[in-house]
Amino acid sequence: MTQEGRLERLTGMLRRRGFLLPAFEIHGGAKGFYDFGPVGGRMRSRINQRWLDHWLELGNVVELSCPTITPFAVLEASGHVGEFSDFMTQCNACGEASRADTLLENHHPNPDALKRDELETLLHDVKPSCPACGAQNWSDVSAQNLMFNTSIGAGDSGRPGFLRPETAQGMFTSFNALFRHFRERLPFGAMQVGKGYRNEIAPRQGMIRLREFNMAELEYFIDPEAPLDDDLSSWDSVPLTLISEGNETASMTLSAACKKELIRHSTVARFMGITHNFLVDVGIDPKRIRFRQHEQDEMAHYAVDCWDAEIEGSYGWVECVGIAHRGCYDLQSHEEATGKTLRARREFDEPRTTEIDGWTINGATAGPAFKARAGQVKEAVEDLPKSTAFPYELTLAGGDVVVVEPEHVKANRKSIKETGEWYLPHVIEPAFGIDRIIWHVIDHAYQETEKNGEPYTMMGLSPSIVPVDFAVFPLFEKDGMDDMARQVHQKLCRTAGVVSMYDGTGSIGRRYARADEIGVPLCITVDHQSLEDGTVTVRNRDSGEQHRTNPESLA
């Protein structure tokens, strides 16, 4: 069986059984959009909840829910307006748009790190084939911003905004509320599961690249001067596959990687370990997980370190999680854009005395001279060095220029005793692509065998994220077996956290097969004996073993 054939059968099964469906199909569909169907929707909800529960175990992390529409000013401050783009080229034969770096993946080890002119030169040199028509005639390369534009408000009162490309910015702008919630003590984190939107140039490979996608992000705020005390001992017996800068691969524990300064911050290492635990917990094969460190030329300019968790599947190795040390870039950017303080406070072990020898304004003369601008002048004058000679020209906010004469100022000599200081926290961010993880969970769980000479498929999903916990069957829908089966089904449905499915159509063998295809761990059959003694037959998905039990013991 070829990999292409397996992938075709898998995607066909997912569509047939209600895992993943092309969105808006009756209207011709839309690239980069999928529906999670009646089975896939429940599975996605369970994986989301497992992710939240996983990080809540840290004890100092809370969940937020922020708007998906974001004002222009927020994403301008974060750098997305100016920088959030991919390089695009179009086929001159059919007009199909493609990402230039994607076209060149077989011709360069890391085309994503190339500049526009470098991509353009390589593109016209190697002339890759168009994925749509096969032609080898490409336009020049241009930058395409990936955010969906929208307007906040109606008519002339509307102001520009975007559908958010990530969940992170709402958590950064909420920092002060989080700081109060945690009684002004770091470290702490905020996390969010929700939709993100990116107007991808050429979404392909099914769930791997979408225009509307499900993501889960944690922003963990730390004091950059606090001693590192992350306990990595839980992973001392679990060496991970690490690909460091320079494409060097090693199997190493997180503790060893930190000692060698391969991983530059122990909290990044701890979050890599927690990420590995989560992926294995939801059903990813641990042998098909690796962590790849970003090269310097592909890392964001503000990042201290960044590692991607990559998973191997039907589309090769795919980035599914990014764990980045973002420094103080985000809080500082929003602080500078708004003038609002987004800082935490650290107390000194002992008070510190600072001697100030500079200038301040003489209120008696500066007040009448500068009037409403006197406060701005005072702040600017106090920032001037002692060596400043007056008269002196000051440029105030807004571009106003004032001349400060000698009579407007006086010496400012004083001692200030400080018990602490305000600082910009740093941020460690694990960002998960939930859709990509779901795809790989399914891909790893999908099993093809033969049964009675016929092809047979089964989804060996982890019990923690199966979409359906129990399938309840009457052997026949007569003689009261269907009534009893429905009673068992309804009782299971009323049990907290349990999802049950009733199926009375077709042979019992076909019903088992349908349940196996969507990964139901336990099937319950009501038969003639059930009507006599109240017991039911329970069949285990993985072993095929059956036993009789009282339905009261099931949940």
URCOR-V610197 format. One line per field, one symbol per residue. ss: DSSP state (@ for helix, = for strand, . for the rest). phi: phi as a letter, one per 30 degrees, with the letter a starting at -180 (. if undefined). A space follows every 10 residues. Layout:
BEGIN
ss = ???
phi = ???
END
This chain:
BEGIN
ss = ..@@@@@@@@ @@@@@@...= ==..@@@... ...===...@ @@@@@@@@@@ @@@@@@.... ===.....== =@@@@@@..@ @@@.====== =.....===@ @@@....... @@@..@@@@@ @@@@@@.... .......=.. .====...== ==..@@@.== ===....@@@ @@@.@@@@@@ @......=== =======... .....@@@.. .========= ==........ ..@@@....= ====...=== ==.@@@@@@. .....@@@@@ @@@@@@@@@@ @....@@@== ===....... ....====== ===..===== =======.@@ @@@@@@@@.. ...======= ========== =.@@@@@@@@ @@@@@@@@@@ @@........ .====..... ====.@@@== ========== ===..===== ===@@@@@@@ @@@@@===== =..======. .........= ====...... @@@@@@@@@@ @@@......= ==.....@@@ @@@@@@@... .=====.@@@ @@@.====== .....===== @@@..
phi = .ddddddddd ddddddcidb bddhddcjia dibbcdddcd dddddddedd ddddddddib bbccbcddcb deddddddjd ddcdbbdcbb dddciddbdd dddcddbada ddcddedddd ddedddhddd dcbidbbcdd dbdbdccdda bcjchdddbd abdddadddd dddceddddd echhbcdabb bacldbbbde dbdbihddbb cbbcbbbbcc cbddcdddbd dcddcdcbdc dccceiiccb cadddddddd idcdbddedd ddddddeddd ddjddddccb ccdddedcde dcddaabcdc bcadcidbdb bccbcciced dddddddcic dbbcbccddb ecccccbabb dcedcdeddc hdcddddedd ddddddddcc dbdcccejjd cbccdeddbb dbcaccccca bcbddcbcbd bcdddddeed ededddbcbb bhicebcbcd ddedbddbdb ccbdebdaii dddddddded dddddeiccb bcbbcidddd dedddddcid dbccccbdde ddcidbcccd edcidbbcad edddb
END
